[in-house]
Amino acid sequence: CEKAFPTKGELASHSRCHLKVPAFLCGICGRPFKRRTDYVRHVRNVHEEVGRYSCNQCGERFGRLDKLKRH
């Protein structure tokens, strides 16, 4: 494409659109994300808070209360 950008970073970011390369890739499970906020939320909810809530019957642990309730 013919677009011009003032910095290398902006050009690299734009180039990802054409290559369909995700801007953020989870280093733990490999899930791709277009936005940093979605990536950060994923890591926090899926990987970092594991064990915050535990099942009284079997002991399995969950990072979110809704997942424990669904269990």
C-alpha positions in Angstrom: 0.0 0.0 0.0 1.1 3.6 -0.5 0.5 4.9 3.0 3.3 6.8 4.7 4.0 6.8 8.5 6.2 9.1 10.6 7.7 6.3 12.7 8.9 2.8 12.1 6.6 1.6 14.9 3.5 3.0 13.2 4.6 1.4 9.9 5.2 -1.9 11.6 1.8 -1.7 13.3 0.1 -0.9 10.0 2.0 -3.7 8.2 0.5 -6.3 10.6 -3.0 -5.4 9.1 -1.9 -6.6 5.7 -0.1 -9.7 7.0 -2.9 -10.6 9.3 -0.3 -11.0 12.1 -1.9 -10.5 15.6 -0.6 -7.5 17.5 -0.5 -9.5 20.7 0.0 -13.2 21.1 -0.4 -15.0 24.5 3.0 -16.6 25.3 1.2 -19.2 27.5 -1.5 -20.6 25.3 -0.8 -19.0 21.9 -4.2 -17.2 21.5 -3.9 -14.1 19.3 -5.4 -10.7 20.1 -5.7 -7.5 18.0 -6.0 -5.2 21.0 -3.7 -4.9 24.1 -6.6 -4.5 26.4 -8.1 -7.8 25.3 -4.7 -9.5 25.7 -4.2 -8.1 29.2 -7.7 -9.1 30.3 -7.1 -12.7 28.9 -3.8 -13.1 30.8 -5.4 -11.8 34.0 -8.6 -13.8 33.8 -7.3 -17.1 32.3 -3.6 -17.4 33.5 -2.8 -15.2 36.4 -5.8 -15.6 38.7 -6.0 -19.4 38.5 -6.9 -20.6 41.9 -8.7 -17.6 43.2 -12.0 -19.5 43.7 -12.1 -23.2 44.6 -14.9 -25.8 44.5 -15.9 -27.0 47.9 -16.8 -30.5 46.6 -13.7 -31.4 44.4 -11.1 -28.7 45.1 -10.8 -27.6 41.5 -9.7 -24.0 41.3 -11.0 -21.2 39.0 -9.8 -17.7 38.1 -13.3 -16.4 37.9 -16.4 -16.8 40.1 -18.7 -17.3 37.1 -16.6 -20.3 36.0 -16.8 -21.8 39.4 -20.6 -21.4 39.5 -20.8 -23.0 36.0 -18.7 -25.9 37.2 
